Each structure stands twice: as C-alpha cells, then as structure tokens.
Amino acid sequence: VAGITTSMTINSPAPMLFAMYLVVAERQGASWKTLSGTIQNDILKEFIAQKEYIYPPRPSMRLITDIFRFCVTEVPRWNTISVSGYHIREAGATAAQELAFTLRDGIEYVQWGIEAGLDVDAFAPRLSFFFNAHSDFFEEIAKYRAARRIWAHVMRERFGAKDDRSLKLRFHTQTAGVSLTGQQPYNNVVRTALQALSAVLGGTNSLHTNSLDEALSLPTAEAATLALRTQQIIAHESGVTNIVDPLGGSYFVEKLTCDMEREAYAYFDTIDRMGGMVAAIEHGYPQKEIAESAYRFQQSVERKEKVIVGVNGYVEEDEPRVPILYIDEGAAERQIARLQQLRRDRDHAAVQRTLDALKRGAASGENMMPLLIDAVRAYATIGEMCDALREVWGEYVEVPTI
C-alpha cells in the first residue's frame, strides 16, 4: 500500500523473515523496488546484550552484508539495518557505553559492507539507529547530540562518505523498559513522559513510549492509549518540536555532550586495537563491560545510593491492583495447526532441493538472499532454513566474561 512502511524487529532469522516479506509482496503483485520499511537485523547487539544469536559472529555478519548488497539493487528503499543500542542499555550499560557500543557496531557494519565490495554511499544512507531513553534527563539529551556529531565525523573522516545522507544519524528512540517498576506502576507514566521528552529534545526522528503496565504484562489497550497520548501531548502541546536542538548552547548540556564524545572515542580506540567489534565480542570485551556496569548499578540501588521511587524509597505496603492483559493461548495452538497443514500440503522434494542449495551457498560464499527467497517460495519454514545453515556454520557458544 502506498505510504505504508513496515518495521520488523527481528535479528538472527532476519534474512529469512525478510525473504518471506518479499515473497508475499511478489505474490501480491508489488514491485520490490517500491517497498519501504526497516528490518532490525542487528546481530552484534545480540552477542553483546540480548543473546538471541544462532551462528558465530563472522557468518552472521556475512548474512547482513548479503542483505546490504541485495537491497542496493533489488529493494533500494528498504532500511537494511537498525543498529540498536536499546538492548545494550537494557542489559545494564551506562549511557556512554550505549552510545559507544552502538556507534561502534555501526562502524563495524559499514566496514564489512565496504570490504564486501560496496561503495559506502550506496548503502550507508539506508542505515538507521535505535536508542534507549533512560531516566537521567540531561545525560540522555547529551547522548543523542553526541551520537549525531560522532556519526557525521566518522562517516566523513573514517570512511570518506560524500553523500550528505550517509552522514545523517537517523534514529528511533524507545523509553526505558528496564526503568519501569511493578511497584506503584502509575509512576511509570511520569518516568515515560520525562524519558520521551529527553528523546525529543535530543533530536529523535521517531519515538516509542512504553505503557505503565509493561513491568507486569503486555499492555492493555487503555495503557497503550495513555502511552500514545503522552507522545501526542509532547508533540502538539509542549512546543518543544518547534525548534531544532533547543538546548544547544547550554553550558551544562554542551559539556555533557563533549564528555560523552570523549568516552565514546576512548571505547572506539580500545575496540580498534582489538581488531574491531567482532574480535572484541569474540573476546567478551563489551559483554564484560556491561556486566560490570549492571553490577555497580544494582549495588547502588541496594545501598540506596540510587533511589527508585516505590522500590527502595517511598514504598507503599498496600498498592492498588492494575488491570492485567491475558493472552488467549489458543492462538498458538491454531498457528501450530496451520503449520502442520502447510507441511502436509507442500512439495517436500522442492523444499529439500532449496535447503540443499542453501547449504551449498553457505559453504561457497554465494549471496544468501536469492537462495532464501527460493526456499520461501517452496514453503520452507523459518526453522528449516535456520537449521540448514546451522549444519554448515554451527551454533555460537559465548566465551566466559569473568
């Protein structure tokens, strides 16, 4: 549909889901060249923080560069990756670590794309970023301002990008899920409003506001609506969207921004000396840094050096209950039945041929996207495609960080 874009938050099986999306478009008569949307496709943050990886880092990176190369010619309006600091922050990183590791992941993706033979300006404009809006109001604003400055400098000086679009750090922000509390959940409305405001003042391009009940369950419709209204009040009533960089020139914010930059570049230097982010991940470096930061934060909460309202301060014994959303488990049963019917009806020989071709391509270095699309056309499942590549590349086992 014209004017509609699709965002898919998927990582390890991102190429498989993207292939499915393209085949659906194909069967509906839509040209791939008109499709617009974003696929998260950020495998480095999985190794660093979220841990939903399948294959080792290097073949995983190859899948991402295959998507870069494929989309340059076949799906040119598609945003091929959303480099995500959100999950890094949720795992316990500081603001500076979120900034540094996210942008250094972006640098790694650009480097691998160039080494795969792509011109930087052919694919870098389709990169986007995804940050966390946490609770320290001014620190978060400085983080976003530093991110924009660093990215423009790196793309111009490190990679020689000429297209202005390659220098722009386009980013989405989501308020901090980890800051939400099950205790006194209506306090989360205030937390989310302040976090969302910091993202807007820092220059975010799009925004997700969490619901008050997400520490307890998936949000109810009422809670989700209130979260949406929070955005709309900021957008239409506060006036903060009428000016670009409204806190620019503030001594305090400018100093915080410069401090953030210095910390980020220090991390860049360390990671560069290790041979890049993939090598750093293989040595457990960012994982250990985040684990130590998370431990220090938890200690500060337990010592009450850091007060979390309703948790370790201003506690109420008898809290009113909030409505909880319950999901009908029958939905999963119905989907399993549909999958079983699909497996009975499809051409099993055709499925096997495409899976065998996947394995050969994985071993030979062929671009995997056309092979995955062929497998989808034969109705291979996500699990079957992932398992075929497991046979060639194996599964990743994380190194200890202690």
C-alpha positions in Angstrom: 0.0 0.0 0.0 1.4 3.4 -1.0 2.7 5.4 2.0 2.9 2.4 4.3 6.2 1.2 5.7 6.9 -2.0 7.7 9.2 -2.3 10.7 10.4 -5.8 11.6 12.1 -6.2 14.9 14.0 -9.5 14.1 17.7 -10.3 14.2 19.1 -13.8 13.9 16.5 -15.0 11.4 16.1 -11.6 9.8 17.2 -12.7 6.3 14.5 -15.5 6.5 11.8 -13.1 7.6 12.8 -10.5 5.0 12.7 -13.2 2.3 9.2 -14.1 3.4 8.1 -10.5 3.2 9.5 -10.1 -0.3 7.7 -13.3 -1.5 4.4 -12.0 0.0 4.9 -8.8 -1.9 5.8 -10.7 -5.1 2.6 -12.8 -4.9 0.5 -9.6 -4.3 2.0 -8.1 -7.5 4.0 -5.4 -5.7 7.4 -4.4 -7.1 10.3 -4.9 -4.6 11.7 -1.5 -5.7 8.6 0.3 -4.3 8.8 -1.4 -0.9 9.8 0.7 2.1 10.5 -0.3 5.7 13.1 -1.3 8.2 14.5 -4.6 9.4 16.4 -4.5 12.7 18.9 -7.1 11.5 21.5 -6.1 14.2 23.3 -9.2 15.2 26.2 -7.6 17.0 24.0 -6.3 19.8 22.6 -9.9 20.2 26.1 -11.1 21.0 26.7 -8.1 23.2 23.4 -7.9 25.1 20.2 -9.7 24.1 21.8 -13.1 23.4 19.3 -14.3 20.8 22.1 -15.3 18.3 22.3 -18.5 16.3 25.5 -18.7 14.3 29.0 -17.4 15.2 29.7 -13.7 14.6 31.5 -13.9 11.3 29.0 -15.9 9.3 26.3 -13.9 11.0 27.9 -10.7 9.7 28.1 -12.2 6.2 24.3 -12.6 6.2 24.0 -8.9 7.0 26.3 -7.8 4.2 24.4 -10.1 1.8 21.3 -8.1 2.7 23.1 -4.9 2.1 24.3 -6.0 -1.4 20.9 -7.5 -2.3 18.9 -4.4 -1.3 21.2 -1.9 -3.1 19.8 -3.1 -6.4 16.7 -5.1 -5.6 15.0 -3.2 -2.7 16.6 0.2 -2.8 14.1 2.0 -0.5 14.5 -0.6 2.3 16.3 0.4 5.5 18.6 -2.7 5.8 19.6 -2.4 9.4 18.6 -0.6 12.6 21.7 -0.6 14.8 20.3 -1.0 18.3 21.6 0.4 21.5 18.3 -0.1 23.2 19.0 -3.7 24.3 22.6 -2.8 25.2 21.2 -0.2 27.7 18.6 -2.6 28.9 21.3 -5.2 29.7 22.9 -2.7 32.2 25.1 -0.4 30.1 25.7 3.2 31.0 24.7 6.0 28.7 28.3 6.3 27.5 28.6 2.6 26.9 25.3 2.5 25.0 26.5 5.4 22.8 29.9 3.9 22.2 29.0 0.3 21.6 26.0 1.2 19.3 28.0 3.5 17.1 31.0 1.1 17.1 28.6 -1.6 15.9 27.5 0.8 13.1 31.1 1.4 12.2 31.7 -2.4 12.0 28.7 -2.9 9.7 29.9 -0.1 7.4 33.5 -1.6 7.4 32.2 -5.0 6.5 29.9 -3.6 3.8 32.9 -1.8 2.2 35.0 -5.0 2.4 32.2 -6.8 0.7 32.7 -4.5 -2.3 30.0 -1.9 -1.8 30.5 1.8 -2.2 29.9 3.5 1.2 27.4 5.9 -0.2 25.4 3.1 -1.9 24.3 1.5 1.4 25.1 3.8 4.3 22.1 6.1 3.8 19.8 3.1 4.5 21.3 2.5 7.9 19.3 3.7 10.9 19.8 3.5 14.7 17.7 2.7 17.8 18.4 4.2 21.2 17.1 3.9 24.7 15.7 6.9 26.6 16.6 6.4 30.2 15.9 8.4 33.3 18.8 10.9 33.6 17.2 13.7 31.7 20.2 15.8 30.6 22.5 12.9 30.2 20.2 11.4 27.7 19.9 14.6 25.7 23.7 14.9 25.6 23.9 11.2 24.4 21.8 11.9 21.4 23.6 15.1 20.5 26.9 13.4 20.8 25.7 10.5 18.7 24.8 12.8 15.8 28.1 14.6 15.9 30.2 11.4 16.1 28.4 9.6 13.3 28.8 12.5 10.9 32.5 12.8 11.7 33.2 9.1 11.4 31.4 8.7 8.1 33.2 11.6 6.6 36.7 11.2 8.1 37.0 7.4 8.5 35.0 6.2 5.5 35.2 9.1 3.1 31.4 9.3 2.6 30.4 12.1 0.2 26.6 11.8 0.2 25.1 14.0 3.0 22.6 11.2 3.6 25.4 9.0 4.7 26.4 11.5 7.4 22.9 11.7 8.9 22.3 9.6 12.0 18.6 8.7 11.6 17.4 7.2 14.9 14.3 5.9 16.7 14.0 6.0 20.5 12.1 3.9 22.9 11.6 4.8 26.6 13.5 2.5 29.0 11.7 -0.7 29.7 14.2 -1.6 32.4 13.2 1.6 34.4 9.6 0.5 34.7 8.5 -0.9 38.1 5.8 -3.3 39.1 5.6 -1.4 42.3 3.4 1.7 42.0 3.0 1.2 38.3 1.3 4.6 37.7 4.7 6.2 38.5 5.8 4.7 35.1 3.6 7.3 33.3 5.8 10.1 34.8 9.0 8.2 34.0 8.0 7.6 30.4 7.0 11.2 29.9 10.3 12.6 31.0 12.2 10.0 29.0 10.2 10.7 25.9 10.8 14.4 26.3 14.5 13.9 26.5 14.5 12.0 23.3 12.6 14.7 21.5 14.9 17.4 22.9 17.8 15.3 21.7 16.6 15.1 18.1 15.0 11.7 17.7 13.2 11.0 14.4 10.6 8.6 15.8 9.5 7.5 19.2 8.0 4.6 21.2 6.6 5.3 24.6 6.2 2.3 27.0 3.0 1.6 28.8 2.6 1.9 32.5 1.8 -1.9 33.0 4.7 -3.4 31.0 6.6 -4.5 34.1 3.6 -6.7 34.8 2.3 -7.9 31.4 1.8 -6.9 27.8 -0.1 -3.6 27.9 -3.8 -3.3 28.0 -5.5 -1.2 25.3 -6.1 1.6 27.9 -2.5 1.7 29.0 -1.2 1.7 25.4 -3.5 4.6 24.6 -2.2 6.6 27.5 1.4 6.0 26.3 0.4 7.2 22.9 -1.3 10.3 24.4 2.0 11.1 26.2 3.7 11.4 22.8 0.9 13.4 21.3 0.9 15.9 24.2 4.6 16.4 23.8 4.2 16.8 20.0 1.2 19.1 20.0 1.0 20.9 23.3 4.6 21.4 24.7 6.1 23.4 21.9 9.4 21.6 22.0 9.0 20.3 18.4 9.1 23.8 17.0 12.9 24.2 17.2 15.9 22.0 16.3 18.3 21.3 19.2 16.6 23.6 21.7 19.2 23.0 24.4 22.2 23.8 22.1 24.4 26.4 23.7 23.5 25.4 27.2 26.9 25.2 29.0 25.8 22.2 31.0 24.4 20.3 28.0 27.3 21.2 25.8 29.8 20.0 28.4 27.9 16.7 28.9 27.8 16.2 25.1 31.6 16.7 24.8 32.2 14.3 27.8 30.0 11.7 26.0 32.0 12.1 22.8 35.3 11.6 24.6 34.1 8.5 26.4 32.8 7.0 23.1 36.0 7.7 21.2 38.0 6.1 24.1 35.9 2.9 23.6 36.4 3.1 19.8 40.2 3.2 20.3 40.1 0.2 22.6 37.9 -1.8 20.2 40.0 -0.8 17.2 43.2 -2.1 18.9 41.4 -5.4 19.5 40.7 -5.7 15.7 37.2 -4.4 15.6 33.9 -5.1 17.2 33.6 -8.7 16.0 37.0 -9.5 17.5 36.1 -7.7 20.7 32.9 -9.7 21.0 34.8 -12.9 20.5 37.0 -11.9 23.4 34.0 -11.0 25.6 35.0 -7.4 26.0 31.7 -5.4 25.6 29.8 -8.1 27.4 32.2 -7.8 30.4 32.0 -4.0 30.4 28.2 -4.1 30.5 28.0 -6.8 33.2 30.3 -4.8 35.5 28.2 -1.6 34.9 25.0 -3.6 35.7 26.5 -4.9 38.9 27.6 -1.5 40.0 24.1 -0.1 39.4 22.4 -2.9 41.3 24.8 -2.3 44.2 23.9 1.4 44.3 20.2 0.5 44.4 20.7 -1.9 47.2 22.7 0.6 49.2 20.0 3.2 48.5 22.6 5.5 46.9 20.3 5.4 43.9 16.6 5.8 44.9 14.0 4.1 42.7 10.7 5.5 43.8 8.3 2.8 45.1 11.1 0.2 45.1 13.7 1.2 47.6 12.2 4.5 48.7 8.7 5.9 49.2 7.4 2.3 49.4 3.7 1.6 49.9 2.6 -1.6 51.6 -0.9 -1.9 50.1 -0.8 -1.0 46.5 -4.0 -0.9 44.3 -4.0 -3.6 41.6 -3.9 -2.5 38.0 -5.7 -4.3 35.2 -3.6 -7.1 33.6 -3.9 -8.3 30.0 -4.2 -12.0 29.5 -3.5 -13.6 26.1 -5.6 -16.5 24.8 -3.2 -19.4 24.4 -5.4 -20.8 21.7 -3.7 -18.5 19.3 -0.5 -20.6 19.5 -2.4 -23.8 19.1 -4.2 -22.5 16.0 -0.9 -21.4 14.4 0.7 -24.8 15.1 -2.2 -26.5 13.4 -1.8 -24.2 10.3 1.9 -25.0 10.2 1.3 -28.8 10.4 -1.2 -28.4 7.5 1.3 -26.5 5.4 3.9 -29.2 5.9 1.4 -31.9 4.7 0.4 -30.0 1.6 3.7 -28.6 0.3 6.1 -30.2 -2.3 8.6 -31.9 0.0 11.1 -32.6 -2.8 11.1 -28.9 -3.7 11.7 -27.9 -0.1 14.6 -30.3 0.2 16.2 -29.0 -3.0 16.1 -25.4 -1.8 17.5 -26.3 1.6 20.4 -28.2 0.0 21.0 -25.2 -2.2 21.2 -23.1 1.0 23.8 -25.3 2.5 25.9 -25.2 -0.7 25.6 -21.4 -0.8 26.6 -21.1 2.8 29.7 -23.1 2.1 30.6 -21.4 -1.2 30.2 -17.7 -0.3 27.2 -17.1 -2.6 24.8 -14.3 -1.7 22.2 -16.0 0.5 19.2 -13.8 -0.1 18.2 -15.3 -3.5 18.6 -18.7 -2.1 16.5 -17.9 0.9 13.8 -16.4 -1.4 13.7 -19.6 -3.4 13.3 -21.6 -0.1 10.4 -19.4 0.9 8.8 -19.9 -2.4 8.9 -23.6 -1.8 7.3 -23.1 1.7 10.4 -23.9 3.7 9.8 -22.8 7.3 12.0 -20.4 9.3 13.2 -23.3 11.5 14.2 -25.4 8.5 16.1 -22.6 6.8 17.9 -21.8 10.1 18.7 -25.4 10.7 20.2 -25.8 7.2 22.7 -23.1 7.9 23.4 -24.5 11.4 24.7 -27.6 9.6 27.3 -25.5 7.8 28.1 -22.8 10.3 27.3 -24.4 13.6 26.0 -22.5 16.7 27.7 -19.9 18.7 28.8 -20.6 22.3 29.7 -17.4 24.2 33.0 -17.1 25.8 33.1 -16.6 29.6 33.4 -12.9 30.6 35.0 -13.5 34.0 
